[in-house]
Each structure stands twice: as structure tokens, then as C-alpha cells.
């Protein structure tokens, strides 16, 4: 089962001109993937990209897809794709985000930790996508009580994550100012 939600942070464009991101969370491992979006209409293409990635990595098919009632998940092309691929749809009742709790909780976690990272690094809100991407990477490599102190990455891939790629979310940046 895959849980999904689209989240629009603030009316600040990221450096890559994104305004939203869509999250995909594996129910078993809680491993999370995020894709940044300029428009909600991009969700279908990102889902197809995600589906191909996951199915190629695991040789398993997505069987159930759970979302809220966001219109981006119910366009005709999406509905036809679900049927063609044999994916069962589960959607929450309108105005009950708790029915899509896994995705909603993950979005809250990603945003809260990202805001802390931006504040700690003294960076502006235009760096939100970089902070959310880094947060997702760290959450996937952080032990979880739900997973018996394993990381989502470890449960997903069967390999312990390497701590060598971890660092401080802070960097020097230089801007070229033309004469």
C-alpha cells in the first residue's frame, strides 16, 4: 500500500520554481519519496515515474493507493491508469484528513523539521525544497520505534544506511554580480 498527499508549503517559489510537493509513503517500511511540483497537474506524471521506480527496484506491484479527495488524484487519466494497472483506490472521506493519517503525519514531520533546518542555517524560505528534500533523506535514514529501531531505508532496501553522507545543513554560497 502506498499513501500519498500533495502539500503546498507557502506562496514562496523554491529555487527550482516549485510550489508543491507530492509524497509517496510505503505502508510497510514507511520509506518516503517526494517529488517537487510547479502545478498540481504534474501529480499524475510523478506517480507514473514513482510507480516505475518502485516496481523496477522491488519487482513487486503497487496494489493499493490511498489518498485524500484531492482532485489531482481523480482526473480521468488517473482513473484509467488505476484500472489498467489493477491498483485498488482508497480515498478518505471529505474533510477527514485523519483517514489519510500516514501521509498527513509525514507531511507535518517534513515541514516542521525543514523549518527548523532553515531557521538554524539562517536561510530564507526560497530554500524550502532543499530543506524538505534533505529532511526526507534524513527521515528515511533515522531509526523508528514502529520499525523495531530499524530505519525506513533499511526495511525498504535490506541494507543499513551509511552515515558517511550525513552532514550539517549549512553551506557557503557565492553570488556572481555582473558589473
mmCIF file of the C-alpha atoms, coordinates in Angstrom:
data_MODEL
# 
_entry.id   MODEL 
# 
loop_
_atom_site.group_PDB 
_atom_site.id 
_atom_site.type_symbol 
_atom_site.label_atom_id 
_atom_site.label_alt_id 
_atom_site.label_comp_id 
_atom_site.label_asym_id 
_atom_site.label_entity_id 
_atom_site.label_seq_id 
_atom_site.pdbx_PDB_ins_code 
_atom_site.Cartn_x 
_atom_site.Cartn_y 
_atom_site.Cartn_z 
_atom_site.occupancy 
_atom_site.B_iso_or_equiv 
_atom_site.pdbx_formal_charge 
_atom_site.auth_seq_id 
_atom_site.auth_comp_id 
_atom_site.auth_asym_id 
_atom_site.auth_atom_id 
_atom_site.pdbx_PDB_model_num 
ATOM 1   C CA . UNK A 1 1   ? 0.000   0.000  0.000   1.00 0.00 ? 1   UNK A CA 1 
ATOM 2   C CA . UNK A 1 2   ? 1.188   3.481  -0.856  1.00 0.00 ? 2   UNK A CA 1 
ATOM 3   C CA . UNK A 1 3   ? -0.053  6.576  0.992   1.00 0.00 ? 3   UNK A CA 1 
ATOM 4   C CA . UNK A 1 4   ? 0.104   9.883  -0.851  1.00 0.00 ? 4   UNK A CA 1 
ATOM 5   C CA . UNK A 1 5   ? -0.686  13.546 -0.435  1.00 0.00 ? 5   UNK A CA 1 
ATOM 6   C CA . UNK A 1 6   ? 0.106   16.833 -2.124  1.00 0.00 ? 6   UNK A CA 1 
ATOM 7   C CA . UNK A 1 7   ? 1.391   19.620 0.073   1.00 0.00 ? 7   UNK A CA 1 
ATOM 8   C CA . UNK A 1 8   ? 1.652   23.293 -0.787  1.00 0.00 ? 8   UNK A CA 1 
ATOM 9   C CA . UNK A 1 9   ? 4.055   25.000 1.551   1.00 0.00 ? 9   UNK A CA 1 
ATOM 10  C CA . UNK A 1 10  ? 3.903   28.740 1.282   1.00 0.00 ? 10  UNK A CA 1 
ATOM 11  C CA . UNK A 1 11  ? 3.422   31.172 -1.570  1.00 0.00 ? 11  UNK A CA 1 
ATOM 12  C CA . UNK A 1 12  ? 7.208   31.267 -1.942  1.00 0.00 ? 12  UNK A CA 1 
ATOM 13  C CA . UNK A 1 13  ? 8.728   29.683 -5.027  1.00 0.00 ? 13  UNK A CA 1 
ATOM 14  C CA . UNK A 1 14  ? 11.596  27.334 -4.364  1.00 0.00 ? 14  UNK A CA 1 
ATOM 15  C CA . UNK A 1 15  ? 14.859  27.867 -6.184  1.00 0.00 ? 15  UNK A CA 1 
ATOM 16  C CA . UNK A 1 16  ? 13.609  25.332 -8.754  1.00 0.00 ? 16  UNK A CA 1 
ATOM 17  C CA . UNK A 1 17  ? 10.302  27.270 -9.094  1.00 0.00 ? 17  UNK A CA 1 
ATOM 18  C CA . UNK A 1 18  ? 8.260   24.625 -7.222  1.00 0.00 ? 18  UNK A CA 1 
ATOM 19  C CA . UNK A 1 19  ? 5.241   25.484 -5.119  1.00 0.00 ? 19  UNK A CA 1 
ATOM 20  C CA . UNK A 1 20  ? 4.107   21.983 -4.084  1.00 0.00 ? 20  UNK A CA 1 
ATOM 21  C CA . UNK A 1 21  ? 5.447   18.532 -3.444  1.00 0.00 ? 21  UNK A CA 1 
ATOM 22  C CA . UNK A 1 22  ? 3.778   15.152 -3.609  1.00 0.00 ? 22  UNK A CA 1 
ATOM 23  C CA . UNK A 1 23  ? 4.782   12.490 -1.100  1.00 0.00 ? 23  UNK A CA 1 
ATOM 24  C CA . UNK A 1 24  ? 4.568   8.719  -1.567  1.00 0.00 ? 24  UNK A CA 1 
ATOM 25  C CA . UNK A 1 25  ? 4.949   6.580  1.565   1.00 0.00 ? 25  UNK A CA 1 
ATOM 26  C CA . UNK A 1 26  ? 5.290   2.795  1.588   1.00 0.00 ? 26  UNK A CA 1 
ATOM 27  C CA . UNK A 1 27  ? 2.985   1.387  4.277   1.00 0.00 ? 27  UNK A CA 1 
ATOM 28  C CA . UNK A 1 28  ? 5.288   -1.464 5.324   1.00 0.00 ? 28  UNK A CA 1 
ATOM 29  C CA . UNK A 1 29  ? 8.659   0.276  5.508   1.00 0.00 ? 29  UNK A CA 1 
ATOM 30  C CA . UNK A 1 30  ? 7.470   3.903  5.852   1.00 0.00 ? 30  UNK A CA 1 
ATOM 31  C CA . UNK A 1 31  ? 10.114  4.798  3.280   1.00 0.00 ? 31  UNK A CA 1 
ATOM 32  C CA . UNK A 1 32  ? 9.144   8.134  1.745   1.00 0.00 ? 32  UNK A CA 1 
ATOM 33  C CA . UNK A 1 33  ? 9.699   9.641  -1.693  1.00 0.00 ? 33  UNK A CA 1 
ATOM 34  C CA . UNK A 1 34  ? 8.922   13.239 -2.578  1.00 0.00 ? 34  UNK A CA 1 
ATOM 35  C CA . UNK A 1 35  ? 8.651   14.977 -5.926  1.00 0.00 ? 35  UNK A CA 1 
ATOM 36  C CA . UNK A 1 36  ? 8.541   18.754 -6.276  1.00 0.00 ? 36  UNK A CA 1 
ATOM 37  C CA . UNK A 1 37  ? 5.825   20.291 -8.446  1.00 0.00 ? 37  UNK A CA 1 
ATOM 38  C CA . UNK A 1 38  ? 5.185   23.606 -10.122 1.00 0.00 ? 38  UNK A CA 1 
ATOM 39  C CA . UNK A 1 39  ? 1.498   22.705 -10.619 1.00 0.00 ? 39  UNK A CA 1 
ATOM 40  C CA . UNK A 1 40  ? -0.792  20.095 -9.116  1.00 0.00 ? 40  UNK A CA 1 
ATOM 41  C CA . UNK A 1 41  ? -1.460  18.851 -12.640 1.00 0.00 ? 41  UNK A CA 1 
ATOM 42  C CA . UNK A 1 42  ? 2.015   17.235 -12.555 1.00 0.00 ? 42  UNK A CA 1 
ATOM 43  C CA . UNK A 1 43  ? 0.941   14.662 -9.930  1.00 0.00 ? 43  UNK A CA 1 
ATOM 44  C CA . UNK A 1 44  ? -0.079  12.037 -12.498 1.00 0.00 ? 44  UNK A CA 1 
ATOM 45  C CA . UNK A 1 45  ? 3.301   12.126 -14.265 1.00 0.00 ? 45  UNK A CA 1 
ATOM 46  C CA . UNK A 1 46  ? 5.148   11.956 -10.941 1.00 0.00 ? 46  UNK A CA 1 
ATOM 47  C CA . UNK A 1 47  ? 3.026   8.982  -9.858  1.00 0.00 ? 47  UNK A CA 1 
ATOM 48  C CA . UNK A 1 48  ? 3.901   7.118  -13.059 1.00 0.00 ? 48  UNK A CA 1 
ATOM 49  C CA . UNK A 1 49  ? 7.587   7.941  -12.507 1.00 0.00 ? 49  UNK A CA 1 
ATOM 50  C CA . UNK A 1 50  ? 7.369   6.750  -8.888  1.00 0.00 ? 50  UNK A CA 1 
ATOM 51  C CA . UNK A 1 51  ? 5.492   3.566  -9.840  1.00 0.00 ? 51  UNK A CA 1 
ATOM 52  C CA . UNK A 1 52  ? 8.131   2.648  -12.435 1.00 0.00 ? 52  UNK A CA 1 
ATOM 53  C CA . UNK A 1 53  ? 10.955  3.277  -9.947  1.00 0.00 ? 53  UNK A CA 1 
ATOM 54  C CA . UNK A 1 54  ? 9.421   1.228  -7.142  1.00 0.00 ? 54  UNK A CA 1 
ATOM 55  C CA . UNK A 1 55  ? 8.341   -1.673 -9.311  1.00 0.00 ? 55  UNK A CA 1 
ATOM 56  C CA . UNK A 1 56  ? 11.740  -1.867 -11.008 1.00 0.00 ? 56  UNK A CA 1 
ATOM 57  C CA . UNK A 1 57  ? 13.544  -1.828 -7.659  1.00 0.00 ? 57  UNK A CA 1 
ATOM 58  C CA . UNK A 1 58  ? 11.381  -4.430 -5.947  1.00 0.00 ? 58  UNK A CA 1 
ATOM 59  C CA . UNK A 1 59  ? 9.853   -6.484 -8.784  1.00 0.00 ? 59  UNK A CA 1 
ATOM 60  C CA . UNK A 1 60  ? 6.564   -6.032 -6.859  1.00 0.00 ? 60  UNK A CA 1 
ATOM 61  C CA . UNK A 1 61  ? 3.444   -4.160 -7.957  1.00 0.00 ? 61  UNK A CA 1 
ATOM 62  C CA . UNK A 1 62  ? 1.643   -1.351 -6.177  1.00 0.00 ? 62  UNK A CA 1 
ATOM 63  C CA . UNK A 1 63  ? -1.613  -2.929 -5.051  1.00 0.00 ? 63  UNK A CA 1 
ATOM 64  C CA . UNK A 1 64  ? -3.360  -0.170 -3.076  1.00 0.00 ? 64  UNK A CA 1 
ATOM 65  C CA . UNK A 1 65  ? -3.072  3.606  -3.373  1.00 0.00 ? 65  UNK A CA 1 
ATOM 66  C CA . UNK A 1 66  ? -4.524  5.717  -0.525  1.00 0.00 ? 66  UNK A CA 1 
ATOM 67  C CA . UNK A 1 67  ? -5.046  9.470  -0.853  1.00 0.00 ? 67  UNK A CA 1 
ATOM 68  C CA . UNK A 1 68  ? -7.306  12.246 0.291   1.00 0.00 ? 68  UNK A CA 1 
ATOM 69  C CA . UNK A 1 69  ? -10.039 13.561 -2.002  1.00 0.00 ? 69  UNK A CA 1 
ATOM 70  C CA . UNK A 1 70  ? -7.746  15.978 -3.820  1.00 0.00 ? 70  UNK A CA 1 
ATOM 71  C CA . UNK A 1 71  ? -8.893  16.485 -7.402  1.00 0.00 ? 71  UNK A CA 1 
ATOM 72  C CA . UNK A 1 72  ? -5.346  15.898 -8.661  1.00 0.00 ? 72  UNK A CA 1 
ATOM 73  C CA . UNK A 1 73  ? -5.754  12.171 -7.845  1.00 0.00 ? 73  UNK A CA 1 
ATOM 74  C CA . UNK A 1 74  ? -9.101  11.751 -9.617  1.00 0.00 ? 74  UNK A CA 1 
ATOM 75  C CA . UNK A 1 75  ? -8.583  13.042 -13.122 1.00 0.00 ? 75  UNK A CA 1 
ATOM 76  C CA . UNK A 1 76  ? -9.806  10.739 -15.911 1.00 0.00 ? 76  UNK A CA 1 
ATOM 77  C CA . UNK A 1 77  ? -6.283  9.714  -16.938 1.00 0.00 ? 77  UNK A CA 1 
ATOM 78  C CA . UNK A 1 78  ? -5.522  8.727  -13.333 1.00 0.00 ? 78  UNK A CA 1 
ATOM 79  C CA . UNK A 1 79  ? -8.709  6.664  -13.036 1.00 0.00 ? 79  UNK A CA 1 
ATOM 80  C CA . UNK A 1 80  ? -7.964  4.820  -16.284 1.00 0.00 ? 80  UNK A CA 1 
ATOM 81  C CA . UNK A 1 81  ? -4.379  4.186  -15.161 1.00 0.00 ? 81  UNK A CA 1 
ATOM 82  C CA . UNK A 1 82  ? -5.547  2.712  -11.824 1.00 0.00 ? 82  UNK A CA 1 
ATOM 83  C CA . UNK A 1 83  ? -7.852  0.299  -13.664 1.00 0.00 ? 83  UNK A CA 1 
ATOM 84  C CA . UNK A 1 84  ? -5.265  -0.637 -16.295 1.00 0.00 ? 84  UNK A CA 1 
ATOM 85  C CA . UNK A 1 85  ? -2.637  -1.394 -13.619 1.00 0.00 ? 85  UNK A CA 1 
ATOM 86  C CA . UNK A 1 86  ? -5.026  -3.133 -11.217 1.00 0.00 ? 86  UNK A CA 1 
ATOM 87  C CA . UNK A 1 87  ? -4.408  -0.653 -8.413  1.00 0.00 ? 87  UNK A CA 1 
ATOM 88  C CA . UNK A 1 88  ? -7.147  -0.523 -5.779  1.00 0.00 ? 88  UNK A CA 1 
ATOM 89  C CA . UNK A 1 89  ? -8.025  3.019  -4.733  1.00 0.00 ? 89  UNK A CA 1 
ATOM 90  C CA . UNK A 1 90  ? -8.709  4.096  -1.198  1.00 0.00 ? 90  UNK A CA 1 
ATOM 91  C CA . UNK A 1 91  ? -9.757  7.664  -0.636  1.00 0.00 ? 91  UNK A CA 1 
ATOM 92  C CA . UNK A 1 92  ? -10.564 9.427  2.590   1.00 0.00 ? 92  UNK A CA 1 
ATOM 93  C CA . UNK A 1 93  ? -13.937 10.943 3.339   1.00 0.00 ? 93  UNK A CA 1 
ATOM 94  C CA . UNK A 1 94  ? -14.013 14.691 2.597   1.00 0.00 ? 94  UNK A CA 1 
ATOM 95  C CA . UNK A 1 95  ? -12.804 16.877 5.485   1.00 0.00 ? 95  UNK A CA 1 
ATOM 96  C CA . UNK A 1 96  ? -11.304 13.949 7.416   1.00 0.00 ? 96  UNK A CA 1 
ATOM 97  C CA . UNK A 1 97  ? -7.535  14.191 6.941   1.00 0.00 ? 97  UNK A CA 1 
ATOM 98  C CA . UNK A 1 98  ? -7.033  11.664 9.759   1.00 0.00 ? 98  UNK A CA 1 
ATOM 99  C CA . UNK A 1 99  ? -8.177  8.915  7.355   1.00 0.00 ? 99  UNK A CA 1 
ATOM 100 C CA . UNK A 1 100 ? -5.040  9.629  5.335   1.00 0.00 ? 100 UNK A CA 1 
ATOM 101 C CA . UNK A 1 101 ? -3.049  9.906  8.553   1.00 0.00 ? 101 UNK A CA 1 
ATOM 102 C CA . UNK A 1 102 ? 0.217   8.325  7.390   1.00 0.00 ? 102 UNK A CA 1 
ATOM 103 C CA . UNK A 1 103 ? 0.676   10.892 4.611   1.00 0.00 ? 103 UNK A CA 1 
ATOM 104 C CA . UNK A 1 104 ? -0.622  13.800 6.690   1.00 0.00 ? 104 UNK A CA 1 
ATOM 105 C CA . UNK A 1 105 ? 1.705   12.946 9.601   1.00 0.00 ? 105 UNK A CA 1 
ATOM 106 C CA . UNK A 1 106 ? 4.690   12.594 7.273   1.00 0.00 ? 106 UNK A CA 1 
ATOM 107 C CA . UNK A 1 107 ? 3.977   15.988 5.686   1.00 0.00 ? 107 UNK A CA 1 
ATOM 108 C CA . UNK A 1 108 ? 3.833   17.569 9.140   1.00 0.00 ? 108 UNK A CA 1 
ATOM 109 C CA . UNK A 1 109 ? 7.121   15.913 10.098  1.00 0.00 ? 109 UNK A CA 1 
ATOM 110 C CA . UNK A 1 110 ? 8.837   17.016 6.891   1.00 0.00 ? 110 UNK A CA 1 
ATOM 111 C CA . UNK A 1 111 ? 7.638   20.616 7.167   1.00 0.00 ? 111 UNK A CA 1 
ATOM 112 C CA . UNK A 1 112 ? 8.370   21.053 10.873  1.00 0.00 ? 112 UNK A CA 1 
ATOM 113 C CA . UNK A 1 113 ? 11.887  19.660 10.587  1.00 0.00 ? 113 UNK A CA 1 
ATOM 114 C CA . UNK A 1 114 ? 12.536  21.653 7.415   1.00 0.00 ? 114 UNK A CA 1 
ATOM 115 C CA . UNK A 1 115 ? 11.529  24.905 9.069   1.00 0.00 ? 115 UNK A CA 1 
ATOM 116 C CA . UNK A 1 116 ? 13.918  24.156 11.916  1.00 0.00 ? 116 UNK A CA 1 
ATOM 117 C CA . UNK A 1 117 ? 16.715  23.450 9.444   1.00 0.00 ? 117 UNK A CA 1 
ATOM 118 C CA . UNK A 1 118 ? 16.095  26.690 7.551   1.00 0.00 ? 118 UNK A CA 1 
ATOM 119 C CA . UNK A 1 119 ? 15.992  28.690 10.755  1.00 0.00 ? 119 UNK A CA 1 
ATOM 120 C CA . UNK A 1 120 ? 19.133  27.047 12.136  1.00 0.00 ? 120 UNK A CA 1 
ATOM 121 C CA . UNK A 1 121 ? 21.032  27.675 8.920   1.00 0.00 ? 121 UNK A CA 1 
ATOM 122 C CA . UNK A 1 122 ? 19.747  31.245 8.628   1.00 0.00 ? 122 UNK A CA 1 
ATOM 123 C CA . UNK A 1 123 ? 18.352  30.606 5.147   1.00 0.00 ? 123 UNK A CA 1 
ATOM 124 C CA . UNK A 1 124 ? 15.315  32.187 3.503   1.00 0.00 ? 124 UNK A CA 1 
ATOM 125 C CA . UNK A 1 125 ? 12.091  30.426 2.601   1.00 0.00 ? 125 UNK A CA 1 
ATOM 126 C CA . UNK A 1 126 ? 13.126  30.089 -1.049  1.00 0.00 ? 126 UNK A CA 1 
ATOM 127 C CA . UNK A 1 127 ? 15.308  27.178 0.132   1.00 0.00 ? 127 UNK A CA 1 
ATOM 128 C CA . UNK A 1 128 ? 12.265  25.224 1.386   1.00 0.00 ? 128 UNK A CA 1 
ATOM 129 C CA . UNK A 1 129 ? 12.518  22.499 -1.279  1.00 0.00 ? 129 UNK A CA 1 
ATOM 130 C CA . UNK A 1 130 ? 16.169  21.834 -0.461  1.00 0.00 ? 130 UNK A CA 1 
ATOM 131 C CA . UNK A 1 131 ? 15.273  21.620 3.236   1.00 0.00 ? 131 UNK A CA 1 
ATOM 132 C CA . UNK A 1 132 ? 12.300  19.288 2.615   1.00 0.00 ? 132 UNK A CA 1 
ATOM 133 C CA . UNK A 1 133 ? 14.427  17.054 0.371   1.00 0.00 ? 133 UNK A CA 1 
ATOM 134 C CA . UNK A 1 134 ? 17.155  16.856 2.999   1.00 0.00 ? 134 UNK A CA 1 
ATOM 135 C CA . UNK A 1 135 ? 14.607  16.171 5.722   1.00 0.00 ? 135 UNK A CA 1 
ATOM 136 C CA . UNK A 1 136 ? 13.071  13.332 3.702   1.00 0.00 ? 136 UNK A CA 1 
ATOM 137 C CA . UNK A 1 137 ? 16.537  11.829 3.204   1.00 0.00 ? 137 UNK A CA 1 
ATOM 138 C CA . UNK A 1 138 ? 17.211  12.020 6.962   1.00 0.00 ? 138 UNK A CA 1 
ATOM 139 C CA . UNK A 1 139 ? 13.802  10.644 7.990   1.00 0.00 ? 139 UNK A CA 1 
ATOM 140 C CA . UNK A 1 140 ? 14.356  7.643  5.709   1.00 0.00 ? 140 UNK A CA 1 
ATOM 141 C CA . UNK A 1 141 ? 17.670  7.023  7.473   1.00 0.00 ? 141 UNK A CA 1 
ATOM 142 C CA . UNK A 1 142 ? 16.554  7.603  11.073  1.00 0.00 ? 142 UNK A CA 1 
ATOM 143 C CA . UNK A 1 143 ? 15.600  4.708  13.374  1.00 0.00 ? 143 UNK A CA 1 
ATOM 144 C CA . UNK A 1 144 ? 11.909  4.301  14.115  1.00 0.00 ? 144 UNK A CA 1 
ATOM 145 C CA . UNK A 1 145 ? 10.252  2.591  17.075  1.00 0.00 ? 145 UNK A CA 1 
ATOM 146 C CA . UNK A 1 146 ? 7.445   1.442  14.763  1.00 0.00 ? 146 UNK A CA 1 
ATOM 147 C CA . UNK A 1 147 ? 10.053  -0.462 12.725  1.00 0.00 ? 147 UNK A CA 1 
ATOM 148 C CA . UNK A 1 148 ? 11.812  -2.001 15.721  1.00 0.00 ? 148 UNK A CA 1 
ATOM 149 C CA . UNK A 1 149 ? 14.591  0.629  15.731  1.00 0.00 ? 149 UNK A CA 1 
ATOM 150 C CA . UNK A 1 150 ? 15.350  -0.002 12.066  1.00 0.00 ? 150 UNK A CA 1 
ATOM 151 C CA . UNK A 1 151 ? 15.316  2.776  9.513   1.00 0.00 ? 151 UNK A CA 1 
ATOM 152 C CA . UNK A 1 152 ? 12.755  3.011  6.698   1.00 0.00 ? 152 UNK A CA 1 
ATOM 153 C CA . UNK A 1 153 ? 15.665  2.774  4.232   1.00 0.00 ? 153 UNK A CA 1 
ATOM 154 C CA . UNK A 1 154 ? 16.888  -0.429 5.901   1.00 0.00 ? 154 UNK A CA 1 
ATOM 155 C CA . UNK A 1 155 ? 13.444  -2.059 5.879   1.00 0.00 ? 155 UNK A CA 1 
ATOM 156 C CA . UNK A 1 156 ? 12.900  -0.999 2.260   1.00 0.00 ? 156 UNK A CA 1 
ATOM 157 C CA . UNK A 1 157 ? 16.285  -1.969 0.811   1.00 0.00 ? 157 UNK A CA 1 
ATOM 158 C CA . UNK A 1 158 ? 17.521  -4.580 3.285   1.00 0.00 ? 158 UNK A CA 1 
ATOM 159 C CA . UNK A 1 159 ? 20.734  -2.552 3.746   1.00 0.00 ? 159 UNK A CA 1 
ATOM 160 C CA . UNK A 1 160 ? 21.791  -0.381 6.657   1.00 0.00 ? 160 UNK A CA 1 
ATOM 161 C CA . UNK A 1 161 ? 22.239  3.237  5.592   1.00 0.00 ? 161 UNK A CA 1 
ATOM 162 C CA . UNK A 1 162 ? 25.758  4.641  5.628   1.00 0.00 ? 162 UNK A CA 1 
ATOM 163 C CA . UNK A 1 163 ? 26.323  7.601  7.967   1.00 0.00 ? 163 UNK A CA 1 
ATOM 164 C CA . UNK A 1 164 ? 29.092  8.903  5.698   1.00 0.00 ? 164 UNK A CA 1 
ATOM 165 C CA . UNK A 1 165 ? 26.699  11.020 3.621   1.00 0.00 ? 165 UNK A CA 1 
ATOM 166 C CA . UNK A 1 166 ? 25.312  12.855 6.640   1.00 0.00 ? 166 UNK A CA 1 
ATOM 167 C CA . UNK A 1 167 ? 26.419  16.406 7.288   1.00 0.00 ? 167 UNK A CA 1 
ATOM 168 C CA . UNK A 1 168 ? 25.318  19.769 8.561   1.00 0.00 ? 168 UNK A CA 1 
ATOM 169 C CA . UNK A 1 169 ? 22.585  21.595 6.656   1.00 0.00 ? 169 UNK A CA 1 
ATOM 170 C CA . UNK A 1 170 ? 24.619  24.747 6.214   1.00 0.00 ? 170 UNK A CA 1 
ATOM 171 C CA . UNK A 1 171 ? 26.818  25.945 3.416   1.00 0.00 ? 171 UNK A CA 1 
ATOM 172 C CA . UNK A 1 172 ? 28.586  28.938 1.958   1.00 0.00 ? 172 UNK A CA 1 
ATOM 173 C CA . UNK A 1 173 ? 27.035  30.322 -1.197  1.00 0.00 ? 173 UNK A CA 1 
ATOM 174 C CA . UNK A 1 174 ? 28.508  32.849 -3.581  1.00 0.00 ? 174 UNK A CA 1 
ATOM 175 C CA . UNK A 1 175 ? 26.574  35.035 -5.972  1.00 0.00 ? 175 UNK A CA 1 
ATOM 176 C CA . UNK A 1 176 ? 28.021  36.466 -9.144  1.00 0.00 ? 176 UNK A CA 1 
ATOM 177 C CA . UNK A 1 177 ? 27.011  40.087 -9.509  1.00 0.00 ? 177 UNK A CA 1 
ATOM 178 C CA . UNK A 1 178 ? 27.585  41.359 -13.063 1.00 0.00 ? 178 UNK A CA 1 
ATOM 179 C CA . UNK A 1 179 ? 29.432  44.685 -13.341 1.00 0.00 ? 179 UNK A CA 1 
# 
